[in-house]
Amino acid sequence: MYRTLWPARSLVTANPVTPGIIIFSSVKTSGMKNTRGFGYLQVMLIVAMACLQSCKYDSIETPIEDFRGEIISTELLHHYTIAQTDSVLEAYDPDLLLYPNDYEIDIYKIIYKTIDADGNETQASGAAVIPSNNTVSFPLCIYEHGTIVKREAVPSRESDELLLGIIYGCVGYVTSLPDYLGMGDSPGLHPYCHAATEASASIDMLRATKQLCSEKNILLNTQLFIFGYSQGGHAAMATTKEIQENYADEFTITASAPMSGPYDMSGAQTDFVLQDEPYGAPFYLPYLMFAYNEVYDMYDSPSDYLLSPYDVTLPPLFDGYHDGWEIDAAMPSIPKQIVKPEVLEDFINNPQNPFRMALEKNDLTGWVPTIPMIIYYCTADELVNYQNSLNAQDAFIANGSTTTTLYEPSPTASHTDCAEPCFIFARVYFDNLKE
């Protein structure tokens, strides 16, 4: 589902996200086998192995393997002169010519090594937009895209959101645009709104971009700017958190700008999506259901938590070749109506419900930002409840943070319409700090 962020024939699209709500009750269990005849060591080994198999990757606390961020391949997609960049911008929206354009740019597709939700080696892809000038140094910038269902609709395939990289690249930001896991050249199902892999894929894409700059003799300064909208807002905050807490010796975050993201997934966003009212993007619910079940291995079959016929009709639509509108057409407008009533009841009433605990693992309110961060939102957002942003800011202040602020660029804007002013104000914010 694509929603235009810029007026006229915009290249940028919203791909809006809200994490939807998945409701589960009956979990996978495995019976204890009789341990008679086993020695103590054998029993303990079985227990240890079971623990290892159940421990999913929910934060970047594992040792940093040498392969992470290593480039597998690069491909130059385009070299644009300043005039050619102007032409590209004008073709989509003449208003974009109001932005300065100071540098020729090179646009690359990068395939690189990273880790999956279990911490195992895998690969991912992304785009990098690099000013083609080796006489000055540039800051790094990373843009996190919104919800995408189709595997090919990503920045490395020159999707609409690549425009953000072009706009930033031509004024002197080396801009990295990760596709995320399960998108582009990355195998498997995308782990939708899974904070740890959003962050790890992004951090490793930054490493790959730095490596490419080194190979091309492009100079980088020490600055790093982070922004993203909708799911990208969640990814931007997850990346900011992980860098601050684990990689401050490798990256120096100058500023972060998460926008309209579902930071309070188990709270504000859950309450919002559980309402008995039509929802603007019903497909977000099964997207998150299938993704989280893949990550946390909670249920044997969609039939464990989805009503018929949705347990059979919906899974094939998430093969990476269908648009969101196609999935919406196969769903009721009130998304929770696809969930078994007993599963929904357990989710509501059981604090130990496995999916509720999974949502809590992906909340982004329980940390203390120490870097400058503006959280952008719009009160009229009908897909990502604005209370996500307010709750995050309240939690940060309560935890002792003094570096974060809220900004609402357009109180009456919808989720789609909120994106453009967010991008404009974030760009002004970054430019005022850029060296």
C-alpha positions in Angstrom: 0.0 0.0 0.0 1.6 3.2 -1.1 0.5 6.7 -0.1 2.0 9.8 -1.6 4.1 11.9 0.8 4.8 14.7 -1.7 2.3 16.5 -3.9 1.9 16.0 -7.6 3.9 13.1 -9.1 5.9 12.4 -6.0 8.6 9.7 -6.0 8.3 9.4 -2.2 5.5 7.3 -0.8 4.4 6.8 2.8 4.1 3.1 3.0 2.6 3.8 6.3 2.9 1.5 9.2 1.2 0.7 12.4 2.1 -2.5 14.1 -1.4 -3.9 14.2 -2.3 -6.2 17.0 -1.9 -9.9 17.0 -3.7 -11.8 19.6 -2.6 -15.3 20.6 -3.5 -17.7 23.4 -2.5 -21.3 22.9 1.3 -21.6 22.7 3.7 -24.2 21.4 4.7 -26.6 24.1 6.9 -29.7 24.2 6.5 -32.4 26.7 9.4 -33.3 29.1 10.9 -36.6 28.1 11.7 -39.2 30.7 15.3 -38.6 31.8 15.8 -41.9 33.5 19.0 -43.5 32.2 20.5 -40.1 31.5 23.4 -38.7 33.5 23.3 -35.3 35.1 25.5 -33.8 32.3 23.2 -35.1 29.6 20.1 -33.7 31.2 21.7 -30.3 31.7 22.9 -30.3 28.1 19.4 -31.0 26.9 18.1 -28.1 29.1 20.8 -25.8 27.9 20.1 -26.6 24.3 16.4 -26.1 24.7 17.1 -22.7 26.3 19.4 -21.7 23.4 16.8 -22.7 20.9 14.1 -20.6 22.6 16.2 -17.5 23.1 15.5 -15.1 20.2 17.5 -12.1 19.3 15.8 -9.1 20.9 18.8 -6.8 21.4 22.3 -6.4 20.2 24.0 -8.0 23.1 25.8 -10.8 21.3 29.4 -10.4 20.3 30.0 -8.4 17.1 31.1 -10.9 14.5 33.7 -9.8 12.0 31.4 -10.4 9.1 28.7 -7.9 10.1 28.5 -5.1 7.6 30.9 -6.7 5.2 30.1 -5.9 1.6 29.1 -8.9 -0.6 28.6 -6.8 -3.7 27.9 -3.3 -4.9 26.3 -2.0 -8.1 26.4 1.5 -9.4 22.7 2.2 -10.3 23.2 5.9 -11.4 25.5 8.8 -11.6 23.6 12.0 -11.6 25.1 15.4 -12.5 23.5 18.4 -10.7 21.4 19.1 -13.8 20.3 15.4 -14.0 19.3 15.5 -10.3 17.3 18.6 -10.9 15.6 16.9 -13.8 14.7 13.8 -11.6 13.3 16.0 -8.9 11.3 18.2 -11.2 9.8 15.2 -12.9 8.2 14.1 -9.7 7.4 17.5 -8.2 8.6 20.9 -9.4 8.4 22.1 -5.7 11.4 19.9 -5.0 13.6 22.3 -6.9 13.2 24.6 -3.9 15.7 22.3 -2.2 19.4 23.1 -2.8 21.4 20.9 -5.1 25.1 21.2 -4.5 26.7 17.9 -5.5 26.7 15.3 -8.2 25.7 12.0 -6.7 26.3 8.3 -7.1 23.5 5.8 -6.2 24.6 2.3 -5.3 22.9 -0.9 -4.5 24.7 -2.8 -1.7 24.3 -6.4 -0.6 26.0 -6.9 2.8 26.3 -9.4 5.6 24.2 -9.1 8.8 22.4 -11.3 11.3 18.9 -12.7 11.4 16.4 -12.8 14.3 18.3 -15.8 15.8 21.7 -14.0 15.6 22.9 -16.2 12.6 24.7 -14.8 9.6 22.5 -13.8 6.7 22.5 -11.1 4.1 20.5 -7.9 3.4 20.5 -5.1 0.9 20.0 -1.4 0.7 20.8 1.7 -1.3 23.4 4.3 -0.7 23.4 7.8 -2.2 26.9 9.4 -2.1 28.0 12.9 -3.1 30.7 12.3 -5.7 33.3 14.7 -4.3 36.4 13.6 -2.6 37.7 17.0 -1.5 35.3 17.6 1.4 34.0 15.4 4.3 30.4 14.5 4.6 28.1 13.3 7.5 26.4 10.0 7.4 22.6 9.9 7.3 20.3 6.9 7.5 16.7 6.8 6.3 14.4 4.1 7.6 11.5 3.3 5.2 7.8 2.6 6.1 5.8 -0.5 5.7 6.4 -2.5 2.5 4.9 -5.9 1.7 6.3 -6.5 -1.8 9.8 -7.6 -1.6 10.9 -5.6 -4.6 9.4 -2.3 -3.5 12.5 -1.2 -1.6 15.2 1.5 -1.9 17.8 -0.8 -3.5 15.2 -1.4 -6.3 14.8 2.3 -6.8 11.4 2.5 -5.1 9.8 5.8 -4.4 11.4 6.3 -1.1 14.8 6.5 -2.7 13.9 10.1 -3.4 14.7 10.9 0.3 18.3 9.6 -0.4 18.6 11.8 -3.5 17.3 14.9 -1.7 19.8 14.4 1.1 22.7 13.2 -1.0 22.7 16.2 -3.4 23.3 18.6 -0.5 26.1 16.7 1.1 24.8 13.8 3.2 26.1 10.3 2.6 22.7 8.6 2.9 22.1 5.0 3.7 18.7 3.4 3.0 18.4 -0.2 4.3 15.8 -2.5 2.8 15.5 -4.5 6.1 15.6 -8.2 6.5 13.3 -10.2 4.3 13.2 -7.5 1.7 15.2 -7.0 -1.5 18.0 -9.5 -1.5 17.4 -10.7 2.0 15.8 -14.2 2.4 12.7 -15.1 4.4 9.8 -13.3 5.8 10.4 -9.7 6.8 10.4 -9.5 10.7 8.0 -6.6 10.7 8.5 -4.1 13.6 11.0 -6.3 15.3 13.2 -3.7 16.9 16.4 -5.7 17.2 16.7 -6.7 13.5 15.5 -3.3 12.4 18.5 -1.9 14.3 21.0 -4.6 13.4 20.2 -4.4 9.6 20.5 -0.6 9.8 23.7 -0.6 11.7 25.3 -3.1 9.4 24.1 -1.1 6.4 25.8 1.9 7.9 29.0 -0.1 8.2 28.7 -1.2 4.6 28.1 2.3 3.4 31.2 3.5 5.3 33.3 0.7 3.7 32.0 1.7 0.3 33.0 5.3 1.0 36.4 4.2 1.9 36.8 2.3 -1.3 35.7 5.3 -3.3 37.9 7.8 -1.4 34.8 9.6 -0.1 35.6 11.4 3.2 33.3 11.1 6.2 33.2 13.3 9.2 32.0 12.0 12.6 28.4 13.1 12.4 25.4 10.7 12.0 21.8 11.6 11.5 18.9 9.2 11.8 15.3 9.5 10.6 12.4 7.4 9.4 8.6 7.6 9.2 5.9 5.1 10.4 7.5 1.7 10.6 10.6 3.7 9.8 10.0 5.8 12.9 10.1 2.6 15.0 13.2 1.5 13.1 14.8 4.9 13.6 14.2 4.9 17.3 15.4 1.3 17.6 18.6 2.1 15.7 19.2 5.2 17.8 18.7 3.2 21.0 21.1 0.4 20.0 23.8 2.7 18.8 23.6 4.8 22.0 23.7 1.8 24.2 26.1 -0.5 22.3 28.0 1.3 19.6 28.8 4.8 20.9 32.5 4.1 20.3 31.8 3.4 16.6 29.1 6.0 15.7 28.4 9.5 17.1 24.8 10.3 16.7 24.4 14.0 16.0 20.6 14.0 16.0 17.7 11.6 15.6 14.2 12.2 14.2 11.7 9.4 14.6 8.4 10.2 12.9 4.9 8.9 13.6 6.2 5.5 14.8 4.6 2.8 17.0 7.0 3.1 19.9 4.4 2.0 22.5 3.4 -1.2 20.7 2.0 -3.0 23.7 0.2 0.1 25.0 -1.1 3.0 22.9 -1.0 1.1 19.6 -2.6 -2.0 21.0 -5.5 0.0 22.5 -5.9 1.8 19.2 -6.1 -1.2 17.0 -8.3 -3.2 19.4 -11.2 -0.7 18.9 -14.4 -1.9 17.4 -14.0 0.4 14.4 -12.8 0.0 10.8 -9.0 0.5 10.5 -7.3 2.1 7.5 -4.8 -0.7 6.8 -6.1 -4.0 8.0 -3.3 -6.0 6.5 -0.9 -4.7 9.2 -2.5 -7.1 11.7 -1.7 -10.4 9.9 1.7 -9.0 8.8 2.7 -8.6 12.4 1.1 -11.8 13.4 3.0 -13.9 10.9 6.3 -12.0 11.4 6.3 -12.3 15.2 5.3 -15.9 15.1 8.3 -16.5 12.8 10.6 -14.7 15.2 9.3 -16.1 18.5 8.2 -19.5 17.3 5.0 -19.4 19.4 2.4 -21.3 17.3 2.4 -24.3 15.0 -0.1 -23.0 12.5 -2.1 -19.9 11.6 -5.2 -22.1 12.4 -4.1 -21.8 16.1 -5.0 -18.1 16.2 -6.9 -17.2 13.0 -10.5 -17.9 12.2 -11.4 -19.8 9.0 -11.0 -18.9 6.1 -8.3 -16.4 7.0 -6.0 -19.0 8.4 -5.8 -20.4 4.9 -6.4 -17.4 2.6 -4.1 -14.9 4.2 -0.7 -16.6 4.5 -0.1 -17.0 0.8 -0.7 -13.2 0.3 2.5 -12.5 2.3 4.8 -14.1 -0.2 6.4 -10.8 -1.2 4.5 -10.5 -4.4 1.2 -8.9 -3.2 0.4 -5.3 -2.4 -1.2 -4.2 0.8 -4.5 -3.3 -0.9 -4.7 -6.9 -2.2 -4.5 -8.2 1.3 -6.9 -5.6 2.6 -9.4 -6.8 0.0 -9.3 -10.3 1.6 -9.9 -9.0 5.1 -12.7 -7.4 7.1 -12.3 -3.7 7.8 -12.1 -4.3 11.5 -8.9 -6.4 11.6 -9.4 -8.2 14.9 -12.3 -10.0 13.4 -9.9 -12.4 11.8 -8.8 -13.6 15.3 -10.3 -16.4 17.2 -12.5 -15.1 20.1 -10.8 -17.2 22.7 -7.4 -16.1 21.5 -8.5 -12.4 21.7 -9.9 -12.9 25.2 -6.6 -14.5 26.4 -4.6 -11.6 25.0 -6.8 -9.1 26.7 -6.9 -10.8 30.1 -3.6 -12.7 30.4 -0.5 -10.6 31.1 1.6 -13.7 30.3 0.1 -14.1 26.9 3.0 -14.8 24.6 2.1 -12.3 22.0 1.6 -9.6 24.6 5.1 -10.3 25.9 6.5 -10.2 22.4 4.9 -6.8 21.9 6.5 -5.6 25.1 9.9 -6.8 23.9 9.5 -4.4 20.9 8.3 -1.4 22.9 10.8 1.5 22.6 9.9 3.5 25.7 12.0 1.9 28.4 15.4 3.6 27.8 17.0 6.9 28.5 18.0 8.9 25.4 21.1 11.0 25.9 21.4 12.3 22.3 19.3 15.1 20.7 16.1 13.7 19.4 12.9 15.3 18.1 9.8 13.0 17.9 7.5 14.1 15.2 3.8 13.2 15.1 0.3 14.4 14.1 -2.7 14.2 16.3 -5.1 13.3 13.4 -3.0 10.3 12.4 -5.5 7.5 11.8 -3.0 4.6 11.5 -0.3 5.2 14.2 -1.9 6.7 17.3 -0.2 9.9 18.2 -0.3 8.8 21.8 2.7 6.5 20.9 4.8 9.7 20.7 3.4 11.3 23.8 3.9 8.1 25.8 7.5 7.8 24.6 8.3 11.3 25.6 6.6 11.0 29.0 8.6 7.8 29.6 11.9 9.4 28.6 11.4 12.4 30.9 10.4 10.1 33.7 13.5 8.0 33.1 15.7 11.2 33.4 16.2 12.1 29.7 16.7 15.8 29.0 17.6 15.6 25.2 14.3 14.7 23.6 11.4 17.0 22.5 8.0 16.6 20.7 7.0 18.5 17.6 3.7 18.4 15.8 4.0 20.0 12.3 0.3 19.6 11.4 -2.4 18.7 13.9 -5.1 17.9 11.3 -2.9 15.8 9.0 -3.7 12.2 8.3 -0.9 9.5 8.5 -0.1 10.1 4.9 -0.3 13.8 4.9 1.8 14.1 8.1 4.8 12.7 6.4 5.7 15.6 4.2 5.9 18.3 6.9 7.7 15.9 9.1 10.4 15.4 6.5 10.6 19.2 5.9 11.1 20.1 9.6 13.5 17.2 10.2 15.6 18.4 7.2 15.8 21.9 8.7 16.7 20.4 12.1 19.5 18.4 10.6 20.8 21.2 8.4 21.2 23.4 11.4 23.5 20.9 13.0 25.3 19.7 9.9 29.0 20.6 9.8 
